[in-house]
Amino acid sequence: GGPAGFLKHKVLPSLVHTFEFSGGSTGAAAAGGGGGGGGPLLLPVILDLAHKGLDDDKAYDRVVLQPVVRAFATPDRAMRMALLEHLDKYAERLSAKDVNDKVWPHLQTGFGDVVAVIREATVKSIPLIANKVRRCCLFLLRCRVADALLTPSVGAAQ
């Protein structure tokens, strides 16, 4: 009970549910929902509340981390930007399996994004997860990073 229990068992799961189904994640796409929504704006709030309220690693993984990992599959740029901007708050809690199987396949598409800020945020995110990415992927990454940094933004070309 108490305020901490209410936060952990009611507020946080409700925020995570809203995050998943309003941010253009696979759940929203499957439900027919559009992208955008409030999901990206909720991410820092969720991470902050979870940091203070979920000291159990299994609960954190189930309640917060898995929905965040699933959100990498969304094509929504606002969601992708939020995930990349706040990666430093949850990267250390990601398992190598989740990074390689669920995060990396989607994260690496950011190297070729037409929006320069997504490419830059993708490049900046690599040091946070590099120790969990398979060596073969990191080798290929060197080429992708060089391409991402050398590709002019679409807006600049016009």
N, C-alpha and C positions, 0 to 999 in steps of 0.2 A: 504494500500500500504506500500511501504518502505521495508527495509530489514527484519524487524520483520514479516511483513505480508507475504513476499515471503517465509521466513523460515517456518512459521506456516501453510501456505496453499499449498505450493509446495514441499519444501524439506522434511519436516517431514512426510507427507503422503506417499511420494515416498520411503523413507527409511523404513517406517512401512510395505509397500507393499512388498518390497524386503525381509525384515525380515520374513514376513509370508510365502512367497513362495520360500525361499531358505534354510530354516532351518529344513526341514523335518516335518513341522507342518501339521495339518490335511488338510490344504489348499493345501500344496505341495503334500501330499499323494493322495488327491482326483484328483489333476491335473497330477498325474503320476510322480511327481518329486521325486528325491531321498533325503536322509537325508544329513546332513553336510552343504554344501553351506556356504554362508557368514552370514546367519541369526544370529547365536550366537554372532558373532563379532560385529554386528550392535546394539545389545541390549543396551550396555552402552552408545553408542552415542545417540540413540533414547531417552533414559531416561534423559540424560543430556540436550539435546535440548528441550525436552518436559517440563522439570523442569523450564527452562529459558523462554520458549516461550508460554506455555499454562497455563495461570493463571485461566482459566475457567474450573471448575471441570467436567462439562458435556462434553466439548471438549476433555479434557484429557482422560476421560473414553472411549469415542467413538473412538478417534484417536489412543490412545496408550494402555490403559488398557485392552480393550476387545481383541485386537490381542495378547497381552502378555498372558492373561488368556487362550485363545485358544491354545497357544503354549505349555501349560502344557500337552496337550493331545498327543504330539509327543513322539514317543519312542526313538528319537534321543538323545543320551547321551550328546553330545556337547551342544545341545539346553537346555537340562535339567540342565546341570551344569551352564550354563550362567544364566538361570532363577533363580536358587538357589543362585548363587554368588551375584546377584544384587537385590535380594528380598528386602533388606533393603531400596532400593531407591523407591519402589512402594508399599510395604506391607501395609502401613498406609492408602493408597488410595483404597485398595481392600474392597469391600463390604463383609459382613458376608455371604450373599447369594452366591456370586461368589466363595468365599473361600470354602464353604461347597459343592456346587453343581459342580463346574468346576475345582477348583485347588486341593483340598484335595484328591478326588478319584485317581488322577494321582500322586500327590506328595507322597502319602503314599506308592506307589509301590517302591519308592527309598529305603525304609527300608530293602527290601529284594534283592536289586540289587547285582549282582555278583561283581561289581566294588566298592571297598572299599571307594573311594573318593566320589562317589555318595551317598553311605550310610551315610558317615560323613557329607556331605553338607546338606543332608535331615534332619538329627538330628539337626544340627545347625540352620536350618531354622525355626524350630518349635516355639521358643520364639517370632519370628516376627509376627506369625499369630495365636498363641494360643488363644488370646482373641476373635477370630472370629470363632474358630472351636467349633462345638457342643460338649457338655460335654461327651456324650456317646463315641464320637470319641476319645476324649482325654484320657478317661479311657482305651480304647483298645490300644491307642498309647503307654502307659507305657510299655506294654508287647512287642510291636514292637521295641521300642527304645532299650530295654534290649537285644533282639535278634540281632538287627543290630550291637550293640556294641560288642557282643560276637562272632559273625560270622566271622571266619577268611576270608581274601580275597582269591579268587581262585588262584591268582598268588603265594601267600605264601604257598599254599598247594602242589605246584609242585616242 
